[in-house]
Amino acid sequence: MANLYRMSLNKNNILIFFLIFFSGVSFSQEEIITIQDSTKTKILGDVIITATRTMRQLSSLPLPVQLISKKEISNVNSMRLNDILNEQTGLITVPDFGGGEGIQLQGLDSQYTLILVDGVPLIGRSAGTLDISRITVGNIKQIEIVKGASSSLYGSEALGGVINIITETPKHGLNGNIHSRVGSFDTYDSNLNIGYRKQKLAMNAFVNSFISGGYDLNDNDALNTVEPFKNYTFNSKLTYDFTNKTNLFLSGRYYAQNQDYIASEDLKGDSNINEWNAHLKLSHMYSDKWSSYFEFYTTRYKADEYLNNPDNSRFSESNFNQLLLRPEMRATFSPTDKSAFIGGLGWNHETLVRTDFSSQPEFNSPYAYLQHDTNPTEKLNLILGARFDSHSEYESQFSPKAAIRYELTEKLAVKGSVGYGFKAPDFRQLYFDFSNSTVGYTVLGYNAVISKINELEAQGQIANSVVPLSDFDDELKPENSVSINIGADYNPTSNLKLSINAFRNNIDDLIDTRVIANKTNGQNVFSYYNVHKVYTQGLEFNSTLKLSNQLKISGGYQLLFAKDKEAESAFKNGDIYARLTPSSPSFKLKKEDYFGLYNRSRHMANFKVFYEFPQWNLDANIRGTYRSKYGLFDTNGNNYLDAYDDFVEGYSVWDIAINKTIYKNYQLGFGIDNLFGFTDTQNISNISGRIIYGKLNIQF
Amino acid sequence: MNFFKNHEHKMNNSNSVSKTIKFLTLALLFIGFTSCSNDNDDTPLLEVESQTISNLQATQSADYTTTPPTIIGDYIKFSFETGSTTTGNDWDIAFRGSTIIVNGGEATAQDQPARTSSTGAYIATGTLASITTVDNSLLKSDSSTNGLAIPTGSGNGWYNYDPTNHIISPIPGKIIVVKTNSGKYAKLEILSYYENSTPNDDLSNSQFYTFNYVYQPNEGVTTF
């Protein structure tokens, strides 16, 4: 892969790169060249692949990107991906009713952010959310976050952005580490990592075990907030360089989780997740200008759960079994060192077997993409790209994107990007066939509506139709968005970095459920519709100040407005009313009373101080995150979140960590997450309270 | 004339201020109107009536042994003229569970009482105070083809149903305007579907209506 770096790191970029990262040294040309030769690994550590699918250095990209280094992850002693992402500006994990945690990015829900591991996607969004607590950070080299629609390269789901987890590659020789963290709530996180590299061959094996006793925020019922669980991750990688121009990459990952599933005092069972993926990549460099890649990726995600009655007879069972197969070919062409093309052709094949489905659906979607990354002048970088996704079950999508960065001075650069993003309707929105056995309502996927309504009608269960069946003749449209990001990077001095980014995501055809018929039992039949138009817009600000080699302070802030356009005009037209108490008379609401979408905070901020005591081989840090008030649901009956609703109060969480290295290879750590023991037992299920832990890491 | 002293205002809520202002306006208009007329004319307009009805029980239950389940329960009939429930044919609207029917048009199911007048209704958006005139063109009677004048189902008529906590809550800003069985007009705002306006834990105290209404007892007057 080494040849890749050369391709996109042109001389100009390398220069800027060194100016920023080695600003402590003087700027003579000779010295820069020496550094370049001696610190190749350091260069690699600060490039990012997710934004362009080619190696690009972080600081020169025209897109809003964030990079989380291995060092930061190990300094803060994170265990799972949600731990570390929660501390980043503009990111917050939101608990799902199914128990998982999804990421909210630029105010967009978790189903609109694509999660990749080494460039290939994770699947298993049974209710839309991809539970990122599934992912251990024990073998991560870096986490790359690209904000703004990126469907031009990645297709579906990359509507709000992309998070790519890059796993560790082994160093020379035989080496590895053992890691263990033990903490409150009977939490045990253990890793074993073994790597080997000699000449052409590199191998790596990683095992993680994560055990939690769960926790309970509400003692009044038989249920725990989070039931005890344990999970295991196995990951192994192999790379082989046939020649210095032909390389093979093989990776396999297996994840298994078992959790108690308690629905009530009487109904108890188990819930199991099994996931594996296999990733093969063959790269070949034909010349300095041409390279090609053949990639094959396949992954399966299975979730099964059951509940038993007290007499051990089966009460209910549900399962979810999704498979993705993806062959992809891509080629890069760099006619000059100022210009790079990347193009790809691929095929997504997806199947799902699931309880409560009308059929066993299959998706087939061939796609093609092309991107041109060019520096017409030394100060100007342009990226133009587009992707076409054809699909068997919904409208085909064309996703263009353009990005530009211009260096006004050596200290100040402005950048902007516009892109189209989409999220394909998921299997549930198309094929669900579910009738609630106790209440009696029915939910039908869009493609299941016509046949199922006729069936219900024949059984005499339909009282009257609310919408005509002809509404379901056309295909359901993918949710889509146009996203705009405009920002600037400003480095006024060598130790201060500032960046600002304004964003707007215009999302169309959001899919929601709507009543399509009334049933004779007084309940409704729901189906999925392209109904809403929403937008999220705001401002993100990041700053890092290195006061000395020992002290680094960083702060971030996001301002967010996330609103439904129809709701906004309904408030403006004075159509929305509210009550002060549940049974008091209504009064008219004003335009400014509309708060916006649920679960969005107007303000989110973080503040971190990292300090190193080299004389003691010790590093310490304190980190705080804040989110302002937000609403979880409408509490005053008008179906909108307005100023008179009940809100979840704003809160901050503070963490501290101290790590000491002894005898070079041993590292001891201690820390307290959620120092002040913040909880909100009513509203926030994913904050367990104060966590005290100890850590031991042994390198060999 | 002792109009102001006699006026009794039964609404005990934040709306009463605007209510009073409206009454004052009405009263001034009335005075203006009557002062121009012959002093011997002794047919003054009747006072507009404002009332609160609390905990009107309208129980329905479902028999799930049949397919589809059978809904059982009497429609509780209400007359605006008397301000109380009735068992006769002089009803204007009737309640059962979350369903409200009007005494006009035709039955939409066999277990409904027969319609005996040309009562109609529609749902207006506003506060009880802000709906001051009746738009006759919007009035509808129940119809076996077009459904009930006050549609059922969450978000369609007067209430929202929350599928997570199963609470039925009156949609703020929905005012039901009624042309009564004797051709007069009324408007009402449903405030609660639960006894004493507070749903209990298992929601067993549902199907108790509390509503405010304003009744215009004068023939042909379409303002409140």
Interface residues (C-beta under 8 A of the other chain):
Chain A: V439 G440 Y441 Q459 G460 Q461 N464 V466 V515 N518 K519 T520 N521 G522 N524 D575 I576 Y577 A578 R579 L580 P582 S583 S584 P585 S586 F587 K588 F633 N636 G637 N638 N639
Chain B: N13 S14 N15 A62 T67 P68 P69 I71 G97 S98 T125 G126 T127 L128 S130 G147 T152 G153 S154 G155 N156 N160 P163 T164 H166 S169 P170 I171 P172 G173 K174 E189 L191 S192 S197 T198 T210 N212
